[in-house]
Amino acid sequence: MVGSHCLFGVFAGALLAVLGPIEAKAAVPPAPKKISVELNKLEPVGRGCRAYVVVDNATESAYSVLKLDLVLFRPDGVIDRRIAIDIGPLPASKKDVKTFDLEATPCSQIGSIFVNDVLECRSGEQDVSDCLDKIAVSSRGPAALSK
């Protein structure tokens, strides 16, 4: 009998050495889903520029209005102007492409675009707070999009 207890102890010790100490791990809550806004492309249109924006609403909420306050910067970093665009409506869990034209601003004169704030954010008829925190931005072209 003494030998079997000793053998069990050796086996248990070897198992712990391989598996490591058993620790209780706290469940990590999943990261909140975001509204991804990607400046995908700038295209010359007449004397202005058309911006293509890919919006991926990964949230479970549909937004009837999502109006952004944007600041356009020239390539030298100087502010060109401020505009407001509405990228709504955004269905829940859906990707969409939005376009907006920048009259009298050539694409070559857009160095970056800054999402300064959210002017209006509504789901149906209900106002939604802290929408800026729900937005993640990125850019594929030479002009950066930031917030």
N, C-alpha and C positions, 0 to 999 in steps of 0.2 A: 503494500500500500504506500509506503513512503516513496518508492520510486515513481508511482503514478502522479502523486502530488508534485513532485519535483519536475517531472516531465511536463505537467500542465503549466507550471510556473515558467519553465523555459519557453514553451510554446507561446504563452501570453506575452512574455517579455519580447519575443521576436516579433509577434504581431504588432505590438505597440511601436516597436522600432521602425517597422515598415510603414504603418499607417500614421504614425505621429500621434500626438495627444489629441484627444477628442475635445473639441471646443463647441460651445453653443454659439451659433452664428445668428445674429439678429437679421431679420428679413429687411432687405433694403427696398424701400418703395420705388416703383418705377419712376423715371423722370417724367415730368408732365409733358404731354404732347404739345407741339408748337405749330404755329402758322409759319411755314417757310416761305420767304420772299426772296427770289433770286433774280437779280438783274442779268438777263440772259444775253441780250443783244441790243446794240444801238445801230439804227439804220438811217441813212440820210433820206429825207423826204422834202423835196423842194428846197427852201432856205432853212429848214429846220431839221429835226431829228425825231425819229420814232423809237421809243423804248419798249422792248419786249420783256415782260416780267412773268416768270413762272411762279405761281402761288400754289403751295401745297398745304391745304388745311387738314392737318393730321388730327385735329381735335374732333370731338364728338358733337360740337356745336356748329350750327349754321349761322353765318353772319349776313345780315341784310345790308349793312353798311360797315365799311372799314376805310375811313378817310384818313390819309396820311399827310402830314406836313413835311414836305421835302425841301432840302436846301441843296441847290446845284452849285458845285465848286468848279472853277476853271482849272485847267491843268497846272497853273502856277499856284493853286491853293487859295486864290481869292474868290470870295463868294460872288456868284453870278446873279442868282435870284432865288426866290422862294416860290414854291407852287404847292397846291393841294390836289391830291388825286384820290379817287375812290376806287379801291380794288375789289369792292364788293359787287354783287353778292357772292358769297363763298359758301357753297354747300358743305355739309359736314363730310369729313373723310374723303375729300376729293381734290384733285389737282386741276388747275386751270391756267390758261395763258391770257394775260391782260396786256393791252397796249395803251400807250398814251403818247400824244404828240407834243413836242416842245417846239412851238412856233418860233421862228427867228433865232434859234440856237443851234448852230451846226454841231454835229456829233463830235467833231474834232475839238470843240470848245468845252466839252464836258470831261472834267478830270475825275470827279467823284460825285456821288449823291449820298446825302446824309438824311436818314429818317430822324427828323427832329422831334416829332411827337405824333400821337394819334389824336386827330381833331374830333373824330366821332366814331363810335364803335357800338353797333347794335346787333342783337340777335332777335330777329322778328321786330317787335316794337319795344323791346326791353333794352335799355342802355346797359353796356357791359363796362366794368371798370378794369383798370390795369391791362388793357389790350397791348400796350407797348411791350410789356413783359412776356406776352404770349408769342411775340414775333421773333423769328431768327432770320438773319439776313446773310446773303452771299452774293457773289458776282462771278460770272464766267468771262466777261470781256475785259477790255483795258480800263474801263471806268469802274472803280470800286463802289460798292454799296455798303454803308455802315449805319450803325445806330448808337 
